Amino acid sequence: MREKKLLSVIRKYLLAAGCCAVFGIVYEFFSHEVYTPYMYLSCLIPLVGGTVPYLIIHMARAPLPAPLSTVLYACGIAT
């Protein structure tokens, strides 16, 4: 159960990072040469903030964080 939950969370953050990357590429294409680092680096927020910590938890076999902590952390990454 623990493995499935962790891998599910990792997949969700990877999907979010991919969506942000696609959005950044589309933004660059239609931006009329107006570039902002936040837009083309926005994919790093869910990747570094979400995928990497949960991947470390998975690889280190550390205990899962409490559900409330997980939800609050996800809200922080989303904003």
N, C-alpha and C positions, 0 to 999 in steps of 0.2 A: 504494500500500500504506500509506503514511504517513497519508494523508487518511482512509482507511477505519478504521485503528486508532484515530486520534484521535477521530473521530466516534463510534466504538463506545464508547470510554471515556466521552466526554461524555454519550452517551445513557444509559449505565449509571448514572452519577452523578445524572443528572436523574431517572431511574426511582427510584433510592434516595431522593432528596429527595421525590419524589411519594409514595412509600410511607410515609415518615416523616410527611409532612403528613397523609395519610389516617389513620395511626395516632394522631396527635395530636388530630385532630378527633373520632375515635371515643372516645379517652380523655377528652376534654373533655365529651362527651355523657354518658358513664357514670361520671364521677368524683365524683358527689354534691357538686358545687361545691367540690372540692378541686383547686386549680390550681397548677401548677408551671411556671416559665419553661422548664425543660429539656424538658418534654414538648411545649409548643406552639411552641418554637423549635428543636426537634431537626431539623427539615427544613433548617435553615440550615447544619448541619454538612456534609452531603454537597454541598450547593449551593455554599457559599462555599469549602469546603476541597477539593472535588473538581472540580466543573464549571468554576469560574472559572479556576483555574490552567491546566487543559487547554485551555480556550477561548482564553486568552492565548497559550499555545504554538501553537495552531492559527492564530490571527490574525497572530501575529508571525513565523510560519514558522520558529520556532526548532527546533533539533534535538530529537528525542525523548529523554527520559531513559533511562538504562540500565534493562534489565528488572528487575534486582534493586532498584534505586531505586524503580521503579514499584510493585513488589509491597510493599516496606516502607512506602511512602507510603500505599498502599491499606489496609494493616493499621492504620496510625496513624489513618486516617479512620474505619475500622470500630470502633475502640475509643473 
